[in-house]
Amino acid sequence: MLRSAHALAELHERRAEIGDLMLIAEIDCRRSELVDDINDWVEQELPQHRNGSLLHTESLGAVVDRMAMSWVEANQVIDHEGAASDNTHKHWYHLAELVDGYTDLVIDVAGGRRRLPEQ
């Protein structure tokens, strides 16, 4: 899963640097494959409690993809505006919120309080 998350971050970096719509479509296709790989891994490794658990609105792979995109954006802002910028703080704060949400989601899924959507 870590390799897939790292690859997603690299794809988001490449996507931000190019303007060719065909290349962007190829990158997005690869991102979708990696999200599916993460979801497949989660399905095998985390028990899914279907009875009485609340449904989360997106897959864990989609959450990891959003965190990867947010990480890339936060790094771009810090590179362009510096560490003291309000915009930099906003982006890093948003990333921290996503990480907290991811952590809570994994704990809730593992504890049977939440379930992930079926693929």
Secondary structure, 3 states (H helix, E strand, C coil): CHHHHHHHHHHHHHHHHCCCHHHHHHHHHHHHHHHHHHHHHHHHHCCCCCCCCEECCCCHHHHHHHHHHHHHHHHHHHHHHCCCCHHHHHHHHHHHHHHHHHHHHHHHHHCCCEECCCC
